[in-house]
């Protein structure tokens, strides 16, 4: 049986002391779990308060422990510590009977401290006990064990049945109904929206997306370096990308430089409000869109922008610049208090760097407590909204939020946006970049995400249409007139005309027609992603790179070909391809529905005759790369073929596909040629081996001849010297 001082000596021997603590109270650099549990228990007094208010160890352990072990495993260590007290040597007064209500019993005091520590965990992080079933089972079993011992007062301390439902993943905020104005007409039109209101509702979207991201989601991204199978984090990134593209499209949807400058000025004012709200993630998306090359190159538009707005935009760009590891942003975010939304990309990079550079465990399998404290510093910024339960300080316009959500889900490619920029202000100098470039404020980690799934799009479309009809269907007849549609269309750049949405041509748009249009407009973005699936390929005829239009040189494996859409590129060019990946199967004879792509007016009839005409588009780079191929078939009329529908569609898309039988024959010949090459290769290898043996034998003979020659010369020289000596 050991005393408390002896127990501390044992603890020190099994842990490494911290020379320079990162956080107050965290005085160990590495330690086993039971040592950390012991130090945490000893941090509380008999009333359950921290002995030192600045001691961060309990908060760090309960907040970050899931990086190193599961919550139920940590709770089991507390339970085992409690149960092992009967077998330990805790010093008690002489003849102590360890009665349940004895205040002089040291063992009882230590049991109380364990329960008070667990109560602190429940109070600080109730979400752990609301979502983790294994942890709840450990605590419920422990509660029953304590009650069987007769410690009913202690069991009440860890009773998790009174923990409220932690439903923050679906709750937007807690609002005071008396402060909400129901008589005020809500405007859903972009031109009539005030910048402050737009910034607030964008913050609502960001707030909801961020609060859904859990500790496990962040850890998964940091350890895997990918957002695959991480839908909550992927949705947050999609919101960032969608907002940046929407900003560009809203500017480019205007036809005159003055109108475009007015939209830019409005978004600059939105950025000012976002900075006041301390919403830096949305601020980065807005400023990233405004500083994108598709807008930065618009000299006439920028000339119409007031100097004050230009200065403010430059200040925002400096604030969010990645120079010196985002030093300007880090200085500002460290000074923030109250409600704030950080830039996820910046702090996620910190997580990845820390996880890569510092191991989770030290020698003897000790937990790296120093890494735990550094993780706590990062997660305090990333998960501030989750752990603080900060409410929104303004009312939520649900209808406007639903409209904005659908607007941000309308996916565009960089090719489309940049081509529209060139159409608005054609390139008149060699200084303009030939392809779109990302602004300096963009974070690298936001690339490579997929569009939202169809179910989410359908839900967003339904909510948006209901909101539109709620506020603009004044006579409540279930239809929208052309004058009302003109205001609504301002939120959706490049939306089709009223007559296109009015499928039955009755002069009114119904809910069903509007829903059908928006779902159909997203089908292409849902079925296709921007990422190509390249693999190294051997070409049997001259082939050109789709990016630089140069010839793919070589005898075998001349370039890389996408398995999905079939485009080819150089090895050094494939990473720079900006053409959207479109599967050949979507354009073949079995496809009856060709997706819409927003900007061109070539139409294809639908099967039912009631659907609006679909629009097809081809990038300028694709046109240039396939001009030679298309010129060879100009004299072949699509109308002369019996399969007119398929050939017409393929002709409009600029694609050419060989007959399957011819392609099969070519592949068989290629296989035969490859087999002959393999046989030749084996014969050449055997010949090389035989020649190598001959060379080795000849080298051995040369060595022998050289040795005999040297010996003969030395003998002759010695004989000559002897003859000279004899003559003398």
C-alpha positions as CSV (number, residue, x, y, z in Angstrom):
1,X,0.0,0.0,0.0
2,X,1.5,3.4,-1.1
3,X,0.9,6.9,0.1
4,X,-0.2,9.8,-2.2
5,X,3.4,11.1,-2.5
6,X,4.6,7.6,-3.5
7,X,1.8,7.5,-6.1
8,X,2.9,10.8,-7.5
9,X,6.4,9.5,-7.7
10,X,5.2,6.5,-9.7
11,X,3.2,8.9,-12.0
12,X,6.3,11.1,-12.6
13,X,8.4,8.1,-13.5
14,X,5.9,6.9,-16.1
15,X,5.5,10.4,-17.7
16,X,7.7,13.1,-19.3
17,X,7.6,16.5,-17.8
18,X,7.0,19.6,-20.0
19,X,9.7,22.2,-19.9
20,X,7.6,25.0,-21.6
21,X,3.9,24.3,-21.2
22,X,1.8,25.4,-24.2
23,X,-1.3,25.8,-22.1
24,X,-1.6,26.5,-18.4
25,X,-1.8,23.4,-16.2
26,X,-0.6,21.0,-18.9
27,X,2.7,20.2,-17.3
28,X,3.5,16.8,-18.9
29,X,4.9,16.2,-22.4
30,X,3.9,12.6,-22.6
31,X,2.0,10.3,-20.3
32,X,-0.1,7.1,-20.2
33,X,-3.9,7.4,-20.1
34,X,-4.2,6.5,-16.4
35,X,-1.7,9.2,-15.5
36,X,-3.7,11.8,-17.4
37,X,-6.8,10.6,-15.7
38,X,-5.2,10.9,-12.3
39,X,-3.9,14.5,-13.0
40,X,-7.4,15.5,-14.2
41,X,-9.1,14.1,-11.1
42,X,-6.7,15.9,-8.8
43,X,-7.4,19.2,-10.6
44,X,-10.8,19.5,-8.9
45,X,-11.6,20.4,-5.3
46,X,-14.3,18.8,-3.1
47,X,-16.9,21.2,-4.5
48,X,-16.2,20.1,-8.1
49,X,-14.5,23.4,-9.0
50,X,-11.1,23.6,-10.6
51,X,-8.4,24.3,-8.0
52,X,-6.8,26.6,-10.5
53,X,-9.2,28.5,-12.8
54,X,-6.5,28.7,-15.5
55,X,-5.8,24.9,-15.6
56,X,-6.6,23.8,-19.1
57,X,-5.8,20.1,-18.7
58,X,-9.4,18.8,-18.0
59,X,-10.8,20.7,-21.0
60,X,-7.9,19.6,-23.3
61,X,-8.3,15.9,-22.3
62,X,-12.1,15.8,-22.7
63,X,-12.0,17.8,-25.9
64,X,-9.1,16.2,-27.8
65,X,-9.0,12.7,-26.4
66,X,-10.9,11.3,-29.4
67,X,-7.8,11.9,-31.5
68,X,-6.0,9.3,-29.5
69,X,-8.7,6.9,-28.1
70,X,-12.4,6.4,-28.1
71,X,-14.6,8.2,-25.5
72,X,-15.9,4.9,-24.0
73,X,-12.3,3.8,-23.5
74,X,-11.5,7.0,-21.6
75,X,-14.6,6.7,-19.5
76,X,-13.6,3.1,-18.7
77,X,-10.3,4.3,-17.3
78,X,-12.3,6.5,-14.9
79,X,-14.5,3.6,-14.0
80,X,-11.6,1.3,-13.4
81,X,-9.9,3.9,-11.2
82,X,-13.0,4.1,-9.1
83,X,-13.4,0.3,-8.8
84,X,-9.7,-0.2,-8.0
85,X,-9.9,2.1,-5.0
86,X,-10.9,-0.8,-2.8
87,X,-7.7,-2.6,-3.7
88,X,-5.4,0.5,-3.3
89,X,-3.8,2.0,-0.3
90,X,-5.5,5.3,0.0
91,X,-4.7,6.7,3.5
92,X,-7.7,6.9,5.8
93,X,-8.1,7.7,9.5
94,X,-7.4,4.8,11.9
95,X,-10.2,2.2,12.1
96,X,-12.0,3.9,9.2
97,X,-15.0,1.7,8.2
98,X,-15.3,3.4,4.8
99,X,-19.0,4.2,5.5
100,X,-21.0,5.7,2.7
101,X,-21.7,9.0,4.4
102,X,-18.3,9.3,6.2
103,X,-16.7,12.7,5.3
104,X,-13.4,11.7,6.9
105,X,-12.9,8.7,4.6
106,X,-10.2,9.6,2.0
107,X,-11.4,6.8,-0.3
108,X,-14.9,8.3,-0.4
109,X,-13.4,11.8,-1.1
110,X,-11.5,10.4,-4.0
111,X,-14.6,8.6,-5.4
112,X,-16.5,11.9,-5.2
113,X,-13.7,13.6,-7.1
114,X,-14.0,11.0,-9.9
115,X,-17.7,11.6,-10.2
116,X,-17.2,15.4,-10.1
117,X,-14.7,15.1,-12.9
118,X,-17.1,13.1,-15.0
119,X,-19.8,15.7,-14.2
120,X,-17.4,18.4,-15.6
121,X,-17.1,16.3,-18.8
122,X,-20.9,16.0,-19.2
123,X,-21.4,19.7,-18.6
124,X,-18.7,20.9,-21.0
125,X,-19.2,18.5,-23.8
126,X,-22.8,17.1,-23.7
127,X,-22.7,16.3,-27.4
128,X,-20.4,13.3,-26.6
129,X,-23.1,11.8,-24.4
130,X,-25.9,12.6,-26.9
131,X,-24.3,10.9,-29.9
132,X,-21.9,8.2,-28.6
133,X,-24.0,5.1,-27.6
134,X,-21.0,3.2,-26.3
135,X,-20.1,6.1,-24.0
136,X,-23.6,6.3,-22.7
137,X,-23.6,2.5,-22.0
138,X,-20.4,2.8,-19.9
139,X,-21.8,5.8,-17.9
140,X,-25.2,4.0,-17.4
141,X,-23.5,0.9,-16.2
142,X,-21.2,2.9,-13.9
143,X,-24.3,4.7,-12.5
144,X,-25.9,1.4,-11.6
145,X,-22.7,0.2,-10.0
146,X,-22.5,3.3,-7.7
147,X,-26.1,3.0,-6.8
148,X,-25.6,-0.7,-5.8
149,X,-22.8,0.5,-3.5
150,X,-25.3,2.9,-1.9
151,X,-23.7,6.2,-3.2
152,X,-26.9,7.6,-4.5
153,X,-25.6,11.2,-4.2
154,X,-22.6,10.4,-6.4
155,X,-24.8,8.6,-9.0
156,X,-26.8,11.8,-9.5
157,X,-23.7,13.7,-10.5
158,X,-23.1,11.5,-13.5
159,X,-26.8,10.9,-14.5
160,X,-26.9,11.6,-18.2
161,X,-30.6,11.0,-18.5
162,X,-31.0,14.7,-17.8
163,X,-28.7,15.8,-20.6
164,X,-30.8,17.7,-23.1
165,X,-30.9,16.7,-26.8
166,X,-27.9,18.3,-28.5
167,X,-29.6,18.8,-31.8
168,X,-27.3,21.5,-33.1
169,X,-26.9,19.7,-36.4
170,X,-30.4,20.8,-37.5
171,X,-31.1,23.9,-35.4
172,X,-30.1,27.2,-37.0
173,X,-30.4,29.4,-34.0
174,X,-32.5,30.3,-31.0
175,X,-34.6,33.4,-31.9
176,X,-36.9,35.6,-29.9
177,X,-40.3,35.5,-31.6
178,X,-41.2,39.0,-30.3
179,X,-38.4,40.5,-32.3
180,X,-39.5,39.0,-35.6
181,X,-41.5,41.1,-38.0
182,X,-44.1,39.0,-39.8
183,X,-45.8,41.9,-41.5
184,X,-42.7,43.0,-43.5
185,X,-42.6,41.8,-47.1
186,X,-39.5,39.7,-47.7
187,X,-37.6,40.5,-50.9
188,X,-36.0,37.6,-52.7
189,X,-34.7,39.6,-55.6
190,X,-30.9,40.2,-55.8
191,X,-31.2,43.8,-57.2
192,X,-33.4,44.8,-54.2
193,X,-31.5,43.0,-51.5
194,X,-29.5,45.1,-49.1
195,X,-25.8,44.1,-48.8
196,X,-26.2,43.7,-45.0
197,X,-29.2,41.4,-45.4
198,X,-27.4,39.3,-48.1
199,X,-24.3,39.0,-45.9
200,X,-26.4,37.9,-42.9
201,X,-28.2,35.2,-44.8
202,X,-25.0,33.9,-46.4
203,X,-23.7,33.7,-42.8
204,X,-26.7,31.6,-41.9
205,X,-25.8,29.1,-44.7
206,X,-22.2,29.0,-43.5
207,X,-23.3,28.7,-39.9
208,X,-25.5,25.7,-40.6
209,X,-22.8,23.9,-42.7
210,X,-20.0,24.5,-40.2
211,X,-22.0,23.4,-37.1
212,X,-22.7,20.0,-38.8
213,X,-19.0,19.2,-39.1
214,X,-17.8,17.0,-36.2
215,X,-14.5,16.4,-34.6
216,X,-14.4,13.0,-36.3
217,X,-14.9,14.7,-39.7
218,X,-11.9,17.0,-39.2
219,X,-9.7,14.2,-37.9
220,X,-10.7,12.0,-40.9
221,X,-9.6,14.8,-43.3
222,X,-6.4,15.5,-41.5
223,X,-5.3,11.8,-41.3
224,X,-6.4,10.8,-44.8
225,X,-5.8,14.1,-46.6
226,X,-9.0,13.6,-48.6
227,X,-12.7,14.5,-48.3
228,X,-13.8,11.2,-49.7
229,X,-16.6,9.6,-47.5
230,X,-16.8,12.9,-45.6
231,X,-20.1,14.4,-46.8
232,X,-20.5,17.2,-44.2
233,X,-17.0,18.6,-44.8
234,X,-17.5,18.2,-48.6
235,X,-20.8,20.1,-48.4
236,X,-19.1,23.0,-46.6
237,X,-16.5,23.1,-49.3
238,X,-19.1,23.0,-52.0
239,X,-20.8,26.0,-50.4
240,X,-17.5,27.9,-50.5
241,X,-16.9,27.0,-54.2
242,X,-20.5,27.7,-55.2
243,X,-20.5,31.1,-53.6
244,X,-17.3,32.1,-55.3
245,X,-18.7,31.1,-58.7
246,X,-22.1,32.7,-58.0
247,X,-20.3,36.0,-57.3
248,X,-18.5,35.8,-60.7
249,X,-21.7,34.8,-62.6
250,X,-23.8,37.6,-61.0
251,X,-21.2,40.1,-62.2
252,X,-20.9,38.6,-65.7
253,X,-24.7,38.3,-66.1
254,X,-24.8,42.1,-66.6
255,X,-24.2,43.4,-70.2
256,X,-22.7,46.8,-69.6
257,X,-19.5,47.7,-67.7
258,X,-21.5,50.1,-65.5
259,X,-24.0,47.4,-64.4
260,X,-21.1,45.0,-63.7
261,X,-19.3,47.6,-61.6
262,X,-22.5,48.1,-59.6
263,X,-22.7,44.4,-58.8
264,X,-19.0,44.3,-57.8
265,X,-19.6,47.4,-55.5
266,X,-22.5,45.6,-53.9
267,X,-20.4,42.5,-53.2
268,X,-17.7,44.7,-51.8
269,X,-20.3,46.1,-49.3
270,X,-21.4,42.5,-48.6
271,X,-17.7,41.7,-47.8
272,X,-17.6,44.7,-45.4
273,X,-20.6,43.3,-43.5
274,X,-19.1,39.9,-43.4
275,X,-16.0,41.3,-41.8
276,X,-18.2,43.0,-39.2
277,X,-19.9,39.7,-38.5
278,X,-16.4,38.1,-38.3
279,X,-17.4,35.5,-40.9
280,X,-14.0,35.1,-42.5
281,X,-14.8,31.8,-44.4
282,X,-17.6,33.4,-46.4
283,X,-15.6,36.6,-46.7
284,X,-12.8,34.6,-48.4
285,X,-15.3,33.0,-50.9
286,X,-16.7,36.4,-51.9
287,X,-13.3,38.2,-52.2
288,X,-12.0,35.1,-54.0
289,X,-14.7,35.4,-56.6
290,X,-14.2,39.2,-57.0
291,X,-10.4,38.8,-57.4
292,X,-10.7,35.8,-59.9
293,X,-9.1,36.4,-63.2
294,X,-12.4,36.2,-65.0
295,X,-13.3,39.5,-63.3
296,X,-9.9,41.0,-62.7
297,X,-9.3,41.1,-66.5
298,X,-12.4,43.3,-67.1
299,X,-10.6,46.6,-67.6
300,X,-13.7,48.6,-68.6
301,X,-15.7,47.3,-65.7
302,X,-13.0,48.1,-63.2
303,X,-12.7,51.6,-64.6
304,X,-16.3,52.2,-63.7
305,X,-15.7,50.9,-60.1
306,X,-15.4,53.7,-57.5
307,X,-11.9,54.2,-56.2
308,X,-13.2,53.7,-52.6
309,X,-14.5,50.2,-53.6
310,X,-11.2,49.4,-55.4
311,X,-9.3,50.4,-52.3
312,X,-11.5,48.3,-50.0
313,X,-11.2,45.3,-52.3
314,X,-7.5,45.6,-52.2
315,X,-7.5,45.7,-48.4
316,X,-9.6,42.5,-48.3
317,X,-7.2,40.8,-50.6
318,X,-4.3,41.8,-48.4
319,X,-6.1,40.6,-45.3
320,X,-6.8,37.2,-46.8
321,X,-3.5,36.8,-48.6
322,X,-1.6,33.5,-48.1
323,X,1.7,35.4,-47.7
324,X,3.6,34.5,-44.5
325,X,1.2,31.6,-43.9
326,X,-1.9,33.9,-43.7
327,X,-0.2,36.1,-41.1
328,X,-2.6,39.0,-41.6
329,X,-5.7,36.8,-41.1
330,X,-4.2,35.0,-38.2
331,X,-3.5,38.2,-36.4
332,X,-7.1,39.4,-36.8
333,X,-8.7,36.1,-35.9
334,X,-6.7,35.8,-32.7
335,X,-8.1,39.2,-31.6
336,X,-11.7,38.3,-32.3
337,X,-14.2,37.7,-29.5
338,X,-17.7,36.5,-29.5
339,X,-19.4,35.1,-32.7
340,X,-16.9,34.2,-35.4
341,X,-16.4,31.8,-38.3
342,X,-12.8,31.0,-39.2
343,X,-11.4,30.1,-42.6
344,X,-11.6,26.3,-42.6
345,X,-8.9,25.8,-45.2
346,X,-6.2,27.7,-43.2
347,X,-6.7,25.7,-40.0
348,X,-7.2,22.4,-41.7
349,X,-3.8,22.9,-43.2
350,X,-2.5,23.4,-39.7
351,X,-4.0,20.1,-38.7
352,X,-2.4,18.2,-41.5
353,X,1.0,19.8,-40.9
354,X,0.8,19.0,-37.2
355,X,-0.4,15.4,-37.8
356,X,2.4,14.8,-40.3
357,X,5.2,16.3,-38.2
358,X,4.3,15.0,-34.7
359,X,3.5,11.4,-33.8
360,X,0.5,10.5,-31.6
361,X,2.5,8.3,-29.3
362,X,5.9,8.6,-27.8
363,X,8.3,5.9,-26.5
364,X,6.7,3.2,-24.3
365,X,3.3,4.0,-26.1
366,X,2.9,7.2,-24.1
367,X,0.3,9.7,-25.4
368,X,2.0,12.8,-26.9
369,X,0.4,15.4,-24.6
370,X,2.3,18.2,-26.3
371,X,0.6,17.3,-29.6
372,X,-2.7,17.1,-27.7
373,X,-2.3,20.7,-26.5
374,X,-1.4,22.0,-30.0
375,X,-4.5,20.2,-31.4
376,X,-6.6,21.9,-28.7
377,X,-5.3,25.3,-29.9
378,X,-6.3,24.5,-33.5
379,X,-9.7,22.9,-32.7
380,X,-10.6,25.8,-30.4
381,X,-10.7,27.9,-33.6
382,X,-12.2,25.3,-35.9
383,X,-15.0,24.1,-33.6
384,X,-15.7,27.4,-31.7
385,X,-19.3,27.4,-32.8
386,X,-19.9,23.8,-31.7
387,X,-18.3,24.0,-28.3
388,X,-19.6,27.5,-27.4
389,X,-23.2,27.1,-28.9
390,X,-23.0,30.7,-30.0
391,X,-26.4,31.8,-31.4
392,X,-26.9,34.1,-34.4
393,X,-27.4,37.7,-33.5
394,X,-29.9,38.4,-36.3
395,X,-33.1,37.0,-37.7
396,X,-33.1,34.2,-40.3
397,X,-35.0,34.8,-43.5
398,X,-35.7,31.1,-44.3
399,X,-37.2,31.9,-47.7
400,X,-34.1,33.9,-48.8
401,X,-31.8,31.2,-47.4
402,X,-33.6,28.5,-49.5
403,X,-33.3,30.7,-52.6
404,X,-29.6,31.4,-52.0
405,X,-28.9,27.7,-51.3
406,X,-30.3,26.7,-54.7
407,X,-28.5,29.6,-56.4
408,X,-25.2,28.4,-55.0
409,X,-25.9,24.8,-56.1
410,X,-26.0,25.9,-59.8
411,X,-22.7,24.5,-60.9
412,X,-20.6,26.2,-63.6
413,X,-17.1,25.3,-64.9
414,X,-14.2,27.7,-65.0
415,X,-14.2,27.3,-68.8
416,X,-17.8,28.6,-69.1
417,X,-17.2,31.5,-66.7
418,X,-14.0,32.6,-68.4
419,X,-15.5,32.3,-71.9
420,X,-18.4,34.5,-70.8
421,X,-15.8,37.0,-69.4
422,X,-14.1,37.0,-72.9
423,X,-17.5,37.6,-74.5
424,X,-18.3,40.6,-72.2
425,X,-14.9,42.2,-72.8
426,X,-12.9,40.5,-75.6
427,X,-9.1,40.2,-75.2
428,X,-7.4,43.2,-76.7
429,X,-3.8,42.6,-75.5
430,X,-1.3,39.8,-75.0
431,X,-1.2,40.5,-71.3
432,X,-4.6,38.7,-70.6
433,X,-4.1,35.1,-69.5
434,X,-5.3,32.5,-72.0
435,X,-6.9,30.3,-69.4
436,X,-8.6,31.2,-66.0
437,X,-6.3,31.4,-63.0
438,X,-7.2,31.1,-59.4
439,X,-6.9,34.2,-57.1
440,X,-4.3,34.4,-54.4
441,X,-7.0,34.1,-51.7
442,X,-8.2,30.7,-52.8
443,X,-7.3,27.8,-50.5
444,X,-5.8,24.7,-52.2
445,X,-8.0,22.3,-50.3
446,X,-11.3,23.4,-51.9
447,X,-10.6,21.6,-55.2
448,X,-11.8,18.2,-56.2
449,X,-15.3,18.1,-54.7
450,X,-18.4,16.7,-56.4
451,X,-21.7,18.5,-56.9
452,X,-24.6,17.8,-54.4
453,X,-26.5,14.6,-54.8
454,X,-29.9,14.6,-56.6
455,X,-32.0,14.2,-53.4
456,X,-30.4,17.3,-51.9
457,X,-31.0,19.3,-55.1
458,X,-34.6,18.2,-55.2
459,X,-35.1,19.3,-51.6
460,X,-33.4,22.7,-52.3
461,X,-35.5,23.2,-55.4
462,X,-38.7,22.4,-53.5
463,X,-37.9,24.8,-50.7
464,X,-36.9,27.6,-53.1
465,X,-40.0,27.2,-55.3
466,X,-42.3,27.2,-52.2
467,X,-40.6,30.4,-51.0
468,X,-40.9,32.1,-54.4
469,X,-44.6,31.3,-54.7
470,X,-45.2,32.3,-51.1
471,X,-44.0,35.9,-51.7
472,X,-44.7,36.5,-55.4
473,X,-47.9,34.6,-56.1
474,X,-50.0,37.5,-54.8
475,X,-53.4,36.1,-55.9
476,X,-52.6,32.6,-54.6
477,X,-53.6,30.9,-57.8
478,X,-50.5,28.8,-58.0
479,X,-48.9,30.6,-61.0
480,X,-46.2,33.2,-61.6
481,X,-46.6,35.9,-64.2
482,X,-43.9,37.2,-66.6
483,X,-43.5,40.5,-64.7
484,X,-43.0,38.6,-61.4
485,X,-40.6,36.2,-63.1
486,X,-38.3,39.1,-64.2
487,X,-37.6,40.0,-60.6
488,X,-37.1,36.3,-59.5
489,X,-34.6,35.6,-62.4
490,X,-32.2,38.1,-61.0
491,X,-30.9,35.6,-58.5
492,X,-30.0,33.0,-61.2
493,X,-27.5,34.2,-63.8
494,X,-28.0,32.9,-67.4
495,X,-31.4,31.4,-66.5
496,X,-33.6,30.8,-69.6
497,X,-36.4,33.1,-70.7
498,X,-39.9,33.0,-69.4
499,X,-41.2,31.1,-72.4
500,X,-38.7,28.3,-71.8
501,X,-39.9,27.7,-68.3
502,X,-43.5,28.0,-69.4
503,X,-43.5,24.6,-71.0
504,X,-47.2,24.5,-71.8
505,X,-47.1,28.0,-73.2
506,X,-50.2,29.2,-71.3
507,X,-48.5,32.5,-70.2
508,X,-48.0,31.4,-66.6
509,X,-45.4,29.3,-64.8
510,X,-46.7,26.7,-62.4
511,X,-44.9,25.2,-59.4
512,X,-44.4,21.9,-61.3
513,X,-42.9,23.7,-64.3
514,X,-40.4,25.7,-62.2
515,X,-39.4,22.7,-60.2
516,X,-38.9,20.6,-63.4
517,X,-36.7,23.3,-64.9
518,X,-34.3,23.7,-62.0
519,X,-33.9,20.0,-61.4
520,X,-33.3,19.5,-65.1
521,X,-30.8,22.4,-65.2
522,X,-28.7,20.6,-62.5
523,X,-28.8,17.1,-64.1
524,X,-25.6,17.7,-66.0
525,X,-23.7,19.0,-63.0
526,X,-24.9,16.1,-60.9
527,X,-23.9,13.4,-63.4
528,X,-20.5,14.9,-64.4
529,X,-17.6,16.1,-62.3
530,X,-14.6,18.2,-63.4
531,X,-12.1,15.6,-62.7
532,X,-10.7,13.4,-65.5
533,X,-9.7,9.7,-65.1
534,X,-6.4,9.8,-67.1
535,X,-4.3,6.7,-67.8
536,X,-1.2,6.3,-70.0
537,X,-2.1,5.2,-73.5
538,X,-0.4,4.0,-76.7
539,X,-1.9,5.7,-79.9
540,X,-1.8,4.1,-83.3
541,X,-2.5,7.3,-85.2
542,X,-1.5,10.9,-84.9
543,X,-3.2,12.4,-81.8
544,X,-3.1,15.9,-80.4
545,X,-3.1,17.2,-76.9
546,X,-6.5,18.8,-75.9
547,X,-4.7,21.4,-73.7
548,X,-1.8,22.7,-75.8
549,X,-3.0,21.2,-79.2
550,X,0.6,19.8,-79.7
551,X,1.3,16.4,-81.2
552,X,1.7,13.4,-78.8
553,X,5.2,12.2,-79.8
554,X,6.7,8.7,-79.3
555,X,6.4,5.1,-80.4
556,X,4.5,3.7,-77.4
557,X,2.7,5.4,-74.5
558,X,2.8,8.8,-76.1
559,X,0.2,10.4,-73.8
560,X,-2.6,10.2,-71.3
561,X,-6.2,9.5,-72.1
562,X,-9.3,10.0,-70.0
563,X,-11.3,6.7,-69.5
564,X,-14.5,8.6,-69.1
565,X,-14.6,11.2,-71.9
566,X,-11.7,10.1,-74.1
567,X,-9.7,13.3,-74.3
568,X,-5.9,13.0,-74.7
569,X,-3.1,15.2,-73.2
570,X,0.6,15.3,-72.6
571,X,1.8,14.1,-69.2
572,X,2.8,17.7,-68.3
573,X,-0.5,19.1,-69.6
574,X,-3.1,16.7,-68.0
575,X,-3.0,18.5,-64.7
576,X,-3.8,21.8,-66.5
577,X,-6.8,20.6,-68.5
578,X,-9.8,22.9,-67.8
579,X,-12.3,21.1,-70.0
580,X,-15.1,19.4,-68.1
581,X,-15.2,15.6,-68.1
582,X,-18.2,14.4,-70.1
583,X,-18.7,10.6,-70.3
584,X,-19.0,9.2,-73.9
585,X,-21.8,7.0,-72.6
586,X,-23.9,10.1,-72.0
587,X,-23.6,11.2,-75.6
588,X,-23.9,7.7,-77.3
589,X,-26.8,6.1,-79.1
590,X,-28.3,4.8,-75.8
591,X,-28.7,8.2,-74.3
592,X,-32.0,9.9,-74.9
593,X,-31.5,12.8,-72.6
594,X,-28.7,15.3,-73.2
595,X,-28.0,17.5,-70.3
596,X,-28.3,21.3,-70.4
597,X,-25.2,23.5,-70.2
598,X,-26.7,27.0,-70.0
599,X,-25.1,29.2,-72.7
600,X,-25.6,27.9,-76.3
601,X,-28.9,27.8,-78.2
602,X,-28.7,24.6,-80.3
603,X,-31.7,22.6,-79.3
604,X,-32.5,18.9,-79.3
605,X,-36.1,17.7,-79.1
606,X,-37.2,15.7,-76.1
607,X,-39.2,12.5,-76.1
608,X,-42.5,13.9,-74.8
609,X,-42.5,17.1,-76.8
610,X,-43.3,19.2,-73.7
611,X,-39.9,19.6,-72.3
612,X,-38.1,22.9,-73.0
613,X,-35.2,22.8,-75.5
614,X,-31.9,21.7,-74.1
615,X,-28.7,23.8,-74.6
616,X,-25.4,22.4,-75.6
617,X,-22.0,24.1,-75.3
618,X,-18.4,23.4,-76.3
619,X,-15.3,25.1,-75.0
620,X,-13.2,27.1,-77.4
621,X,-10.2,24.8,-76.6
622,X,-12.2,21.7,-77.5
623,X,-13.3,23.3,-80.8
624,X,-9.7,24.1,-81.7
625,X,-8.4,20.7,-80.9
626,X,-11.1,18.9,-83.0
627,X,-11.3,21.3,-85.9
628,X,-9.1,19.1,-88.1
629,X,-11.2,16.0,-87.3
630,X,-14.5,17.8,-88.0
631,X,-13.2,19.3,-91.3
632,X,-12.8,15.8,-92.7
633,X,-16.5,15.0,-92.4
634,X,-18.0,18.3,-93.5
635,X,-19.4,16.8,-96.7
636,X,-21.4,14.2,-94.8
637,X,-24.8,15.5,-94.0
638,X,-26.4,14.3,-90.7
639,X,-29.8,14.4,-92.3
640,X,-28.7,11.7,-94.9
641,X,-28.4,9.0,-92.2
642,X,-31.4,7.0,-91.0
643,X,-30.2,7.4,-87.4
644,X,-30.6,11.1,-87.6
645,X,-31.2,11.9,-83.9
646,X,-28.0,10.3,-82.6
647,X,-25.7,11.6,-85.4
648,X,-27.1,15.1,-85.1
649,X,-26.4,15.2,-81.4
650,X,-22.9,13.8,-81.8
651,X,-22.2,16.3,-84.5
652,X,-23.2,19.2,-82.3
653,X,-21.1,17.9,-79.5
654,X,-18.1,17.7,-81.9
655,X,-17.5,14.0,-81.0
656,X,-16.6,11.2,-83.4
657,X,-16.8,7.5,-82.6
658,X,-15.6,4.5,-84.6
659,X,-17.8,1.6,-85.5
660,X,-17.5,-1.1,-82.8
661,X,-16.6,-3.8,-85.3
662,X,-13.7,-1.7,-86.7
663,X,-12.5,-0.8,-83.3
664,X,-12.6,-4.5,-82.2
665,X,-10.6,-5.5,-85.3
666,X,-8.0,-2.8,-84.5
667,X,-7.7,-4.0,-80.9
668,X,-7.2,-7.6,-82.1
669,X,-4.4,-6.5,-84.4
670,X,-2.8,-4.5,-81.7
671,X,-2.9,-7.5,-79.4
672,X,-1.3,-9.7,-82.1
673,X,1.4,-7.0,-82.7
674,X,2.0,-6.9,-78.9
675,X,2.4,-10.7,-78.7
676,X,5.0,-10.6,-81.6
677,X,6.9,-7.9,-79.8
678,X,6.9,-9.9,-76.6
679,X,8.3,-13.0,-78.4
680,X,10.9,-10.8,-80.1
681,X,11.8,-9.3,-76.8
682,X,12.3,-12.7,-75.2
683,X,14.6,-13.8,-78.1
684,X,16.6,-10.6,-77.8
685,X,17.0,-11.2,-74.1
686,X,18.4,-14.7,-74.6
687,X,20.7,-13.4,-77.3
688,X,22.0,-10.7,-75.0
689,X,22.6,-13.3,-72.2
690,X,24.6,-15.5,-74.6
691,X,26.6,-12.5,-75.8
692,X,27.3,-11.5,-72.2
693,X,28.7,-15.0,-71.5
694,X,31.0,-14.7,-74.5
695,X,32.1,-11.3,-73.4
696,X,32.9,-12.6,-69.9
697,X,34.9,-15.5,-71.4
698,X,36.9,-13.2,-73.7
699,X,37.7,-10.9,-70.7
700,X,39.0,-13.8,-68.8
701,X,41.3,-14.8,-71.7
702,X,42.5,-11.2,-72.0
703,X,43.4,-11.2,-68.3
704,X,45.4,-14.4,-68.6
705,X,47.3,-13.1,-71.7
706,X,48.0,-9.9,-70.0
707,X,49.4,-11.7,-66.9
708,X,51.6,-14.1,-69.0
709,X,52.9,-11.1,-71.1
710,X,53.9,-9.2,-68.0
711,X,55.6,-12.3,-66.5
712,X,57.5,-12.9,-69.8
713,X,58.7,-9.3,-70.0
714,X,59.9,-9.3,-66.3
715,X,61.8,-12.6,-67.0
716,X,63.5,-11.2,-70.0
717,X,64.5,-8.0,-68.2
718,X,66.0,-10.1,-65.4
719,X,68.0,-12.2,-67.9
720,X,69.3,-9.0,-69.5
721,X,70.5,-7.6,-66.2
722,X,72.3,-10.9,-65.4
723,X,74.1,-10.8,-68.7
724,X,75.2,-7.2,-68.1
725,X,76.5,-8.1,-64.7
726,X,78.5,-11.1,-66.1
727,X,80.1,-8.9,-68.8
728,X,81.2,-6.4,-66.1
